[in-house]
Amino acid sequence: MGDILITDDERDIRELIAEILHDEGYSTRLAGTTDQCMAEIAKEPPSLMILDIWLKDGNMDGINILTNVKRDHPDIPIVIISGHGNIEIAVAAIKQGAYDFIEKPFNIDQLMVVIRRAMETSRLRRENLELKRGEQGTTELLGDSASFRALKSQLDKVTKSKGRVMLTGPAGAGKEVAARYIHAKSARAQGPFVSVNSASIEPERMEEVLFGRESAERGIERGMLEEASGGVLYFDEVADMPPGTQSKILRVLVDQRFQRVGGNEKVQVDIRVISSTNRDLQAEIQAGRFRQELFLRLNVVPISVPSLEERREDIPLLAEHFLRMFNRTQGLPLRMLADDARALLQTMVWPGNVRQLRNVIERVLILGEGSGEISARELPSTEERMGAEEDRVVLSGGLATLPLREARELFEREYLLTQINRFGGNISRTAAFVGMERSALHRKLKSLGVVTSNKAGARVAHIEG
């Protein structure tokens, strides 16, 4: 049911509590001194602590132990017991993070009520943390394009360091997945990953959400900085952080300490910060909306996350990953992509990047036509691709008004541009797909005024002139 550490310098008291808890099905460990208590915690953090506030060995009292444990293991509920209880001690213990305070001689029924509630709180905190880590929490990076391999190489390098990382790239490109990958492969992988959506938190609540709050009525409410201690704090779209909060976060980055809202004591944390943005932060700085000093602190290692446009070769692999994922997580049919669907996905425009691709796959599976292969006609498209008759191509207004020779050249140019971009600028693969010799394709591209240039490691075609 749970592991409870009982620390009391009176042997009879700790053995009595242990006997009661054993009868209720709990496992216990006993400590009579501060040294024994800290050694037991170092060996294995318990699910709950019962702690005497007065200990005779003199190294630390219960409040000192409470402070240390809450700093290193903030999710362990601690029930304080004392034979010298008074309201001042109770308030001091609660302010330092104690779950509850019980005065000796205690009533056994009252003690068990408090312990059951504390153990339930401990269980819910663990489950909540696991859910937070798992929610949108994939750390799997998929791709084989040149731009993807360059990204993964950079990410693998920063996992071995402690430096702050700034991820830039368009919305939906996978910046949070990259941040979670860094966390999962780093020495902090066992610690929490806490994501702060800077755009979704109201500015007037930002400091309370980040730093937590202290009040006599409600005690201590921990913020996201404390939740992230020992792990990673991820600022999603950091450009949306309110200016007042920016200056306070800057101070936290300098000394890893802060004060809760309404509190007076400094709280020490150990966090690695990863940030992301889809904006030009230099422009935001020039406009006075983002602090230069904070940018310099966060932008230690800048990494650009490529758009889906820059990694079209990876689209079939990503689409198939989402097909398997939705089958596993939602029970949707496990379907594969037909060749025409693969080709169309690689030629579509993706302003929403990987997130948009994921949504398209989910939509197709929900509204799909059975369990067979997904064909191109099931995919949404803003282009005028097909008419009512399956074998009849609908011409755009501009193309339909041109003479045959000009129309054919325009079609060939657009078709070959689409295929070259589809295969990431790889001329050999493009030639194989369109059924031409490589040299013949080069000649055709030259006659159509199409050249290729290097962009983010991928060869991307554009029209000359």
N, C-alpha and C positions, 0 to 999 in steps of 0.2 A: 504493500500500500504506500510505502514511503519511508525514507531514511531520515530520522530526527536526531540531531546532536543536542544533548543536554549538558549544559555547563553550569555547575554549582559547586562551591567549595564545601558544602555540607553533604557528606556521602549519603546520609539517610534520605535526604531530599531527592537527590538525583536518582538513587536506586528506587525510591517509591514511585517517582514519575515514570521511570523506565518500566516498572512492573505494571503500572496502570496502562501504559501505551502498548506493551506486549499483549495484554489481554484484549486490546482493541485491534490487534493485528498489525501494529506498526513495528518496524525494526528501529533500534536505537543504538547510538554510541554515546559514551560517557566521558566527560572531562572535568577534572577537579581544579585545574589551574588555567591561567591564560595561555601558557606555553602548550599545554596539552590540547586546548581548544584550537589554537591556530595550527597546530600540527595536524589535527584531524581534518580541518578545512583544507589544508594544503594537500593532504592525501586524497580527499574526494569531497567536493562541496556537498553538503546535505540538502535535502528538500526543504527542511525547516530547522530553525534553531530555537531552543528554549534557553535563555541566558539570564543568570543572576547578575543583578546590577552591581552588587558589592562582592568583590573577590579579594581574599586575604593575602594572596602572594605578592601583591604590590607592583607587578610589572605594568598592568593595565587594569582599569576598571571596566565594567560592562559597557559604559558609554564609549570608551576607546575602542573596544572590540567591535561594538555595533558600527561605529564610524568606519573602521577599516574594512569590515566585511561588506558593508553597503557600497563602499568605493570599488572593491574588487569583484563582488558578486551581488549586484543590486537586485537580482530577482529572488534572492533567498528571503522568505519572511522570517522575522525574528520577534519572538514573544519574550518580553522582559518580565522577570519576577524579582521581587524584593521584599524583605522583611522590614524595610525602613521606608516604605513607599509614602510619597506625598505628591501633591499636584505638580510641584515644580519638577520633580524627577520624571513624572509621567509625561509632562509637556516636553521636556528636554529629549526624552527617549523617542517620542512620536516625531518631533521635529527632525531628529537624525535618521528617521526612516523605519522605526520599530513598527511592527504590525499592530501590537497591542501591549498592554501593561497589566499585570496581575499582581496583587499584593498578597504576601504571606501573612498568616496561613491561608492557603487558597482552598476554595471549594472545588472538589474533584469534578463535579458536573460542569461547573463554570469553566474550569481548565479545559475539559474535553470539547466544549462548545467552541472555545477560541481556537484550539488546535485543529479541529475539523474545518473550521472556516479558513484558517491560515493555509492548511494543506490544499484545500480546494482552490484558494487564490494562487498557490504555487503551481498547481496543475494547469489552471487556466492561463497563467502567464507563459508557461512553457508551450502550451498548445498555440497561444496567440503568436508567440515568437516564431514557432515553426510555420504557422500560416503566413506570417509576414515574409518569412524567408522564401516560402514556396510560391506566393502569389506573384504572378508574372515573373517568376524567378528563374527562368531558364538561363543556363550559362553556356549552352551549346552554341558554338560558332560553326556555321556551315558555308562552304564555298570553295571554289578552286580557281577563281579568276585572279588575274595579276593584282588588281587593286585589293581584293580580299586577302591574298597571301601577304601583301605588304602590311595591311592592317594587323593581321594576326601576329606577324613578326614583331611589330612594335608593342603590341599588348603583352606578348610573352616576355619581352625585355623588362617592362615596368612591373610585372608581377614579382620580380625578384628584388625590387627596391621598395622604399617607403615613401617615395616622392609623391607629391600631389599631382593629379592628372587632370587636364582639361580636355574633354572630348567635344569636338565640334562636328557639325554636319546637319543636314536637313532633318525636319521632323519625320519620325517614322523610320529612320535609317538603321536603328538598332543601337543607339548610344547607351541605353540602360543595360542591354545584353552585354555590351562590351565592358561596362563597369562591373557587372556581376561576374564576368569572366575573370577580370583582374582580381576581384575579391576571392573567388573560388580557388584560384591557382596560387594565392599568396600565403604568407605565414599567418595571416589573420582569418583564414578560411573557417576556423571553428568559431570565430566571433560573429556578431550580428552584421547584417547588411541592412541599413536603414535608409530608405529613400525619402527625400524631402521634395515634394512638388512645389517649387517656389511660386508657380503661377496660380495654383489652386487654393493656397492659403490666404485668407484675408490679411491685408497688411497690418491691421490693428491687432491681429492674433498671432502674427509671426513669431514675436519674441517669446510669448508664452508657450507656443508649440515647440520651439527650439530649446529654450532654457528651462522650461518647467515653471512651477509656481509654488510658493509657500504661503500658508495662511493658518491662523490659529484654529479656524473652523474645520478646514479640510486637510490640514497637515501638509505633507510634501507630495506634490504631483510632479513626477519626472518628465522631462522633455526629451526630445529626440536626440539631443547631444549625449545625455546620459544613457539612453537606450542603445546608442551606437558605440559606447565605450568598449574598447577591446576589439573593435571591428572597423567597419567602413561606414562613413556618412556620405551619402550621394546627393548632391544638390542638382536636381533635374531642372533645366532651364534657369540657371543661376542669374541670368540677366533680369529676371522678374523679381528678384529679391528687393524689398523696400530699402531706400537709402539709409534710413536709421538703423536697420538691422545689419546692413553691410558693415558699418563701422564697428558694431559689437562682435560680429563674426570675425572681423580682422583681428580683434584683441584675443579672441579664443584661439585663433591660429598661431598667434605669437607665443602664448604661455600655456595653452591647453587648460585654462581655468576660466570660470565664469560664475555669476551669481544668478540664482533663480529669481523670477519676478516676485517681488515682495520679500525676498530673503536678504540676509546680510552676510552669510558665510560663503566662502569661495568653494566651488565644487571642482575637483580635479578629474579630468577625463583623459583617455588615451584613444584618439581616433585618427584614422587616415581619411582624408577628404578627397573625393573624386567629384568633379563638376562637369556639367554639360551645357551646351547652348547651341541654338540654331541661328543666333544673331551674330553680327560683327561687333564684338565687344570693344574694339578700338573706336568704332563709331559711337557706341554707347558712352564711352568715356569722354569723347569730344563733346557730346551733347549734355554732359553733366549728369547722366543717369546711372553711371557705374563708377565706383571708386578705382582710381589707378592703382592704389596700394593693394587693394584686395585682388585685383586682376593679377598683379605681379606675384602675390602669394599663391593664388590658385593655379596659375598657368606655368608651373614648374616644368611639366612635361606635356606639351600640346600634341594631341593626336587627332587626325581628321578621319571621321568615319564616312566612307564613300556612300553616295546615293545608289539606289538600285539601277539607275541609268548607267552608272559607271561599272556595274558588275552584272550585265545582262546574262552572261554565261551561267551565272549561279541561279537564275530564276527557276528552271525545272527542279533543281535539287531542293531549293527552299519550298517550292510548291508541294513536292512529294513529302517533305518533312511535315508540313502542315496537314496534309491528308492523313498521315499516320497519327499525328497528334490529336486531331479532332475525333478520329476513330477511338483512340485510347481514352481521351478525357470526356467526350460527350456521347460516345456510342454511335456516332454518325457512320454511314456506310464507308467501308474501306475501298476506295476507288483509285484507279490509276489514270494517268493522263494519256489520251490518244496523241499521236504525232502532230495532228493539226492543232490541238490545244497547246501543246508544248511550243510550237512555232508561234502561235498567236500571242501567248503570254510573253514571249521574248521580244515581241515587236510593239506591244501596247505601251502607252505612256503611263508612268507611275509617279505622279506628283506626291502621293502619300507613302512611297517607298515600300519597305518590307511590311510595314503595318497594313498598308493598303492591299498588298498581295495576300496577306493572311486573311483579311476580311473578305476578299473575293473568293478565296478557297472555301471559307466557312459558308458563305452565301450559296455557292454552287452545291455544296453537300446538303444544305438544308432544303433548297428548292429543286434539287436534282431530279434527274429522270431515271431512277432505278439504281442498280448497283454495278453497271458495266463501266466501260472506259468513259472518261469525261471528254466530250468532243468540243471542238471550237465553238459550235453554235450555242453551247451552254454558257459560254463566257460572256460577261457584259463587255460592251465596247461602244465608244462614242463615235467610232468611225463608221462610215457607210460602206460596210463590207459586202453584204449579200442582199439580193432582192428576194422577192417572195418565192421565186423559183430557185432551187438550190444551185443550178448550173448557170445562173445568169448574174454577171457582175454588174453592179450599179455604178455608172460613171459619175464622177463629181462634175459639177457644172462647168468648171474651167476646162477639164480634160475633154468633155463632150463637145466643146466648141472649137477644138484645134484640128488642123489637118492631120491625117493619119501619121505621117512621118514625125511631126512634132509631138503628137500624143504618144507614139511609141517610144520616142526618146525620153520623154518626161516619165512615162511609166517605168522604163528600164532603169532610169536614174534612181527614182524613188524606191523601186524594188531592190536594187543592189545596195543602196544606202541602208535600207532596212535589214537586209541579210548580213551586211558587214557589221553593223552595230549589234545585231543579234549574236554574232559569234565573237564579239569583243575585239573586232579588228583583225581577226585571224583569217588571212587571205586563203590559206590552204583549205581550211574547213568550209569557208564560204564557197570556194570553187567546187568542192566535193558535193555540197548540198545542192547548188544550182545546176550541177551537171556540166561544168566547163573545165577545161584545162586551166591550170594556174596562169600560164603565160597568156592564154586567151582572155582570161578575166582581167588581167592587168591592162591588156590592150583595150578592152571594152571600157574599163573605168577611165582610162586616159581619154578615149574618144568622147565620153560623156562629161568630161570635165570634173571627175571625182578624184580627190586625193585623200590620203590618210595621214593623220598626225597622231603623235603620242599624247595621251591625256590620262593622267593618274595611272600609268602602267598599262593601259589598254589602248589599242589602236582604234580610233573613232573616225568614221568617214564624214566628210563634209564636202559641199559643192564649191569648186574653185570659182573665184570671181564673185 
